Amino acid sequence: LLNTVLAGCVGGLAGHLTSKLLHGRGRVEMLLNGVVAGLVAITANCHVVSAPAAVLIGIIGGALAVLGSQLLERLEIDDVVGAIPAHLFAGIWGTLAVALLGDSQAWGTGLDRGQQLLVQAAGVLAAGAYAFGLGYAILWGINRIYPLRVSADDERVGLNLSEHGARSSMLDLITAMERH
């Protein structure tokens, strides 16, 4: 319990401070994603690490959430809420941290750190291949029956209007300007 709370708290602080360093100001969403990332990062290893290790794991997890968001923005990958960095990046870090920072006696595997790191990495790759492969197959099948991509016109006007009929004064202004 203590390790989980510590990692979540310092993850939030690390997210806030990393955001402040990168943007010149803290951003609330980065603080919140830092908390989530700290909690995600500690999940795989909370029972085999010390409190100081939990703090380090949370700090790195929180920083990864912010840095990962920056990377996705640079790659123009849409992740509005930062779910990929907070869960995927921090989750990979936390899974590998079992071998890097965990008590080898608590693992109960009889493996040394290097061997355990390979096991953890294999687990990350297997889970990633399963999740991506199954997700891709399901979405591919759905897309054949019911196309998931909206039309170019719907993209242009935005999904708030095209799917929900929600108008805004800004949209009305832009539409009027286009007509003129």
VOFINU-812360 format. One record per residue (C-alpha): residue in three letters; z, x, y. Coordinates in nm, 4 decimals. Layout:
REM residues N
{rest: ala c3: Z c1: X c2: Y}
...
REM end
This chain:
REM residues 180
{rest: leu c3: 0.0000 c1: 0.0000 c2: 0.0000}
{rest: leu c3: 0.0934 c1: 0.2787 c2: 0.2402}
{rest: asn c3: -0.2313 c1: 0.4679 c2: 0.1762}
{rest: thr c3: -0.4371 c1: 0.1545 c2: 0.2374}
{rest: val c3: -0.2630 c1: 0.0768 c2: 0.5667}
{rest: leu c3: -0.2839 c1: 0.4387 c2: 0.6840}
{rest: ala c3: -0.6558 c1: 0.4686 c2: 0.6075}
{rest: gly c3: -0.7379 c1: 0.1409 c2: 0.7809}
{rest: cys c3: -0.5385 c1: 0.2309 c2: 1.0930}
{rest: val c3: -0.6757 c1: 0.5812 c2: 1.1354}
{rest: gly c3: -1.0249 c1: 0.4573 c2: 1.0458}
{rest: gly c3: -1.0073 c1: 0.2249 c2: 1.3460}
{rest: leu c3: -0.8842 c1: 0.5049 c2: 1.5708}
{rest: ala c3: -1.1554 c1: 0.7388 c2: 1.4439}
{rest: gly c3: -1.4196 c1: 0.4713 c2: 1.5019}
{rest: his c3: -1.2938 c1: 0.4186 c2: 1.8562}
{rest: leu c3: -1.2732 c1: 0.7900 c2: 1.9398}
{rest: thr c3: -1.6107 c1: 0.8698 c2: 1.7815}
{rest: ser c3: -1.7647 c1: 0.5863 c2: 1.9822}
{rest: lys c3: -1.5987 c1: 0.7171 c2: 2.2974}
{rest: leu c3: -1.7377 c1: 1.0665 c2: 2.2349}
{rest: leu c3: -2.0905 c1: 0.9371 c2: 2.1696}
{rest: his c3: -2.1091 c1: 0.6626 c2: 2.4333}
{rest: gly c3: -1.8579 c1: 0.7739 c2: 2.6943}
{rest: arg c3: -1.6515 c1: 0.4617 c2: 2.6256}
{rest: gly c3: -1.4915 c1: 0.2968 c2: 2.3297}
{rest: arg c3: -1.6683 c1: -0.0033 c2: 2.1803}
{rest: val c3: -1.4634 c1: -0.2788 c2: 2.0199}
{rest: glu c3: -1.7109 c1: -0.3300 c2: 1.7367}
{rest: met c3: -1.6881 c1: 0.0385 c2: 1.6466}
{rest: leu c3: -1.3086 c1: 0.0225 c2: 1.6388}
{rest: leu c3: -1.3273 c1: -0.2808 c2: 1.4098}
{rest: asn c3: -1.5930 c1: -0.1261 c2: 1.1857}
{rest: gly c3: -1.3799 c1: 0.1883 c2: 1.1736}
{rest: val c3: -1.0911 c1: -0.0186 c2: 1.0346}
{rest: val c3: -1.3213 c1: -0.1738 c2: 0.7739}
{rest: ala c3: -1.4683 c1: 0.1672 c2: 0.6873}
{rest: gly c3: -1.1214 c1: 0.3205 c2: 0.6495}
{rest: leu c3: -1.0231 c1: 0.0376 c2: 0.4149}
{rest: val c3: -1.3447 c1: 0.0704 c2: 0.2164}
{rest: ala c3: -1.3116 c1: 0.4488 c2: 0.1937}
{rest: ile c3: -0.9563 c1: 0.4336 c2: 0.0556}
{rest: thr c3: -1.0283 c1: 0.1612 c2: -0.2020}
{rest: ala c3: -1.1518 c1: 0.3857 c2: -0.4855}
{rest: asn c3: -0.8819 c1: 0.6478 c2: -0.4446}
{rest: cys c3: -0.5678 c1: 0.4910 c2: -0.2967}
{rest: his c3: -0.3741 c1: 0.5355 c2: -0.6215}
{rest: val c3: -0.4556 c1: 0.9059 c2: -0.6671}
{rest: val c3: -0.4214 c1: 1.0533 c2: -0.3156}
{rest: ser c3: -0.1286 c1: 1.1530 c2: -0.0950}
{rest: ala c3: -0.0575 c1: 0.9954 c2: 0.2425}
{rest: pro c3: -0.2071 c1: 1.2918 c2: 0.4366}
{rest: ala c3: -0.5206 c1: 1.2698 c2: 0.2201}
{rest: ala c3: -0.5370 c1: 0.8947 c2: 0.2900}
{rest: val c3: -0.5307 c1: 0.9723 c2: 0.6628}
{rest: leu c3: -0.8172 c1: 1.2213 c2: 0.6242}
{rest: ile c3: -1.0152 c1: 0.9754 c2: 0.4121}
{rest: gly c3: -0.9676 c1: 0.7013 c2: 0.6736}
{rest: ile c3: -1.0652 c1: 0.9306 c2: 0.9617}
{rest: ile c3: -1.3853 c1: 1.0378 c2: 0.7913}
{rest: gly c3: -1.4625 c1: 0.6792 c2: 0.6866}
{rest: gly c3: -1.4158 c1: 0.5504 c2: 1.0440}
{rest: ala c3: -1.6298 c1: 0.8270 c2: 1.1904}
{rest: leu c3: -1.9001 c1: 0.7625 c2: 0.9288}
{rest: ala c3: -1.9175 c1: 0.3973 c2: 1.0361}
{rest: val c3: -2.0043 c1: 0.4985 c2: 1.3930}
{rest: leu c3: -2.2331 c1: 0.7884 c2: 1.3012}
{rest: gly c3: -2.4056 c1: 0.5738 c2: 1.0392}
{rest: ser c3: -2.4690 c1: 0.3010 c2: 1.2974}
{rest: gln c3: -2.6273 c1: 0.5608 c2: 1.5237}
{rest: leu c3: -2.8462 c1: 0.6831 c2: 1.2379}
{rest: leu c3: -2.9656 c1: 0.3317 c2: 1.1540}
{rest: glu c3: -3.0467 c1: 0.2643 c2: 1.5206}
{rest: arg c3: -3.2452 c1: 0.5879 c2: 1.5360}
{rest: leu c3: -3.4321 c1: 0.4911 c2: 1.2173}
{rest: glu c3: -3.4881 c1: 0.1402 c2: 1.3622}
{rest: ile c3: -3.3143 c1: -0.0261 c2: 1.0679}
{rest: asp c3: -3.1655 c1: -0.3586 c2: 1.1722}
{rest: asp c3: -2.7945 c1: -0.3858 c2: 1.0917}
{rest: val c3: -2.6473 c1: -0.5871 c2: 1.3759}
{rest: val c3: -2.2875 c1: -0.5847 c2: 1.2528}
{rest: gly c3: -2.2797 c1: -0.2302 c2: 1.1097}
{rest: ala c3: -2.2230 c1: -0.3465 c2: 0.7524}
{rest: ile c3: -2.4226 c1: -0.0657 c2: 0.5924}
{rest: pro c3: -2.2299 c1: 0.2232 c2: 0.7491}
{rest: ala c3: -1.8911 c1: 0.0527 c2: 0.7106}
{rest: his c3: -1.9454 c1: -0.0349 c2: 0.3445}
{rest: leu c3: -2.2169 c1: 0.1861 c2: 0.1956}
{rest: phe c3: -2.1526 c1: 0.5153 c2: 0.3756}
{rest: ala c3: -1.7729 c1: 0.4849 c2: 0.3741}
{rest: gly c3: -1.7800 c1: 0.3600 c2: 0.0139}
{rest: ile c3: -1.9776 c1: 0.6600 c2: -0.1044}
{rest: trp c3: -1.7398 c1: 0.8911 c2: 0.0825}
{rest: gly c3: -1.4351 c1: 0.7216 c2: -0.0663}
{rest: thr c3: -1.5745 c1: 0.7329 c2: -0.4184}
{rest: leu c3: -1.6448 c1: 1.1046 c2: -0.3894}
{rest: ala c3: -1.3025 c1: 1.1603 c2: -0.2292}
{rest: val c3: -1.1421 c1: 1.0666 c2: -0.5622}
{rest: ala c3: -1.2513 c1: 1.4051 c2: -0.6944}
{rest: leu c3: -1.2284 c1: 1.5949 c2: -0.3673}
{rest: leu c3: -0.8781 c1: 1.4912 c2: -0.2575}
{rest: gly c3: -0.7205 c1: 1.3092 c2: -0.5514}
{rest: asp c3: -0.4450 c1: 1.4341 c2: -0.7808}
{rest: ser c3: -0.6250 c1: 1.5478 c2: -1.0946}
{rest: gln c3: -0.3258 c1: 1.4495 c2: -1.3116}
{rest: ala c3: -0.3466 c1: 1.0933 c2: -1.1781}
{rest: trp c3: -0.7138 c1: 1.0574 c2: -1.2803}
{rest: gly c3: -0.6209 c1: 1.0612 c2: -1.6450}
{rest: thr c3: -0.9619 c1: 1.1969 c2: -1.7440}
{rest: gly c3: -0.8750 c1: 1.5574 c2: -1.8236}
{rest: leu c3: -1.1658 c1: 1.6733 c2: -1.6058}
{rest: asp c3: -1.1525 c1: 1.9436 c2: -1.3401}
{rest: arg c3: -1.2557 c1: 1.8676 c2: -0.9788}
{rest: gly c3: -1.6175 c1: 1.9711 c2: -1.0273}
{rest: gln c3: -1.6584 c1: 1.7622 c2: -1.3401}
{rest: gln c3: -1.4853 c1: 1.4640 c2: -1.1791}
{rest: leu c3: -1.7086 c1: 1.4980 c2: -0.8722}
{rest: leu c3: -2.0145 c1: 1.4752 c2: -1.0977}
{rest: val c3: -1.8701 c1: 1.1646 c2: -1.2643}
{rest: gln c3: -1.8019 c1: 1.0065 c2: -0.9239}
{rest: ala c3: -2.1532 c1: 1.0949 c2: -0.8021}
{rest: ala c3: -2.3049 c1: 0.9484 c2: -1.1186}
{rest: gly c3: -2.1058 c1: 0.6307 c2: -1.0545}
{rest: val c3: -2.2363 c1: 0.6121 c2: -0.6974}
{rest: leu c3: -2.5943 c1: 0.6567 c2: -0.8175}
{rest: ala c3: -2.5574 c1: 0.4035 c2: -1.1009}
{rest: ala c3: -2.4006 c1: 0.1403 c2: -0.8764}
{rest: gly c3: -2.6641 c1: 0.2050 c2: -0.6082}
{rest: ala c3: -2.9528 c1: 0.1810 c2: -0.8528}
{rest: tyr c3: -2.8139 c1: -0.1396 c2: -1.0031}
{rest: ala c3: -2.7427 c1: -0.3075 c2: -0.6677}
{rest: phe c3: -3.0704 c1: -0.2008 c2: -0.5076}
{rest: gly c3: -3.2807 c1: -0.2679 c2: -0.8165}
{rest: leu c3: -3.1356 c1: -0.6103 c2: -0.8887}
{rest: gly c3: -3.1328 c1: -0.7077 c2: -0.5204}
{rest: tyr c3: -3.4923 c1: -0.5964 c2: -0.4773}
{rest: ala c3: -3.6056 c1: -0.7845 c2: -0.7874}
{rest: ile c3: -3.4333 c1: -1.1057 c2: -0.6789}
{rest: leu c3: -3.5660 c1: -1.0887 c2: -0.3229}
{rest: trp c3: -3.9159 c1: -1.0006 c2: -0.4477}
{rest: gly c3: -3.9110 c1: -1.3082 c2: -0.6706}
{rest: ile c3: -3.7822 c1: -1.5361 c2: -0.3953}
{rest: asn c3: -4.0458 c1: -1.3981 c2: -0.1564}
{rest: arg c3: -4.3226 c1: -1.4956 c2: -0.4025}
{rest: ile c3: -4.2021 c1: -1.8582 c2: -0.4009}
{rest: tyr c3: -4.0646 c1: -1.8899 c2: -0.0488}
{rest: pro c3: -4.1800 c1: -1.6151 c2: 0.1931}
{rest: leu c3: -3.8822 c1: -1.4493 c2: 0.3582}
{rest: arg c3: -4.0715 c1: -1.3051 c2: 0.6550}
{rest: val c3: -4.1154 c1: -1.5329 c2: 0.9533}
{rest: ser c3: -4.4468 c1: -1.5587 c2: 1.1358}
{rest: ala c3: -4.5387 c1: -1.3240 c2: 1.4188}
{rest: asp c3: -4.5060 c1: -1.6132 c2: 1.6662}
{rest: asp c3: -4.1553 c1: -1.6914 c2: 1.5376}
{rest: glu c3: -4.0610 c1: -1.3249 c2: 1.5766}
{rest: arg c3: -4.1970 c1: -1.3249 c2: 1.9317}
{rest: val c3: -4.0004 c1: -1.6277 c2: 2.0490}
{rest: gly c3: -3.6964 c1: -1.5428 c2: 1.8393}
{rest: leu c3: -3.5331 c1: -1.7163 c2: 1.5475}
{rest: asn c3: -3.2806 c1: -1.9003 c2: 1.7642}
{rest: leu c3: -3.5666 c1: -2.1086 c2: 1.8984}
{rest: ser c3: -3.8096 c1: -2.1143 c2: 1.6057}
{rest: glu c3: -3.5541 c1: -2.1964 c2: 1.3346}
{rest: his c3: -3.2750 c1: -2.3687 c2: 1.5264}
{rest: gly c3: -3.4414 c1: -2.5074 c2: 1.8383}
{rest: ala c3: -3.1827 c1: -2.3353 c2: 2.0578}
{rest: arg c3: -3.3241 c1: -2.2652 c2: 2.4027}
{rest: ser c3: -3.1845 c1: -2.0390 c2: 2.6724}
{rest: ser c3: -3.2551 c1: -2.0012 c2: 3.0413}
{rest: met c3: -3.3824 c1: -1.6466 c2: 2.9780}
{rest: leu c3: -3.6250 c1: -1.7699 c2: 2.7126}
{rest: asp c3: -3.7447 c1: -2.0495 c2: 2.9429}
{rest: leu c3: -3.8049 c1: -1.7938 c2: 3.2202}
{rest: ile c3: -4.0002 c1: -1.5611 c2: 2.9916}
{rest: thr c3: -4.2058 c1: -1.8514 c2: 2.8544}
{rest: ala c3: -4.2881 c1: -1.9693 c2: 3.2095}
{rest: met c3: -4.3843 c1: -1.6157 c2: 3.3124}
{rest: glu c3: -4.6163 c1: -1.5840 c2: 3.0107}
{rest: arg c3: -4.7858 c1: -1.9129 c2: 3.0983}
{rest: his c3: -4.8524 c1: -1.7913 c2: 3.4526}
REM end
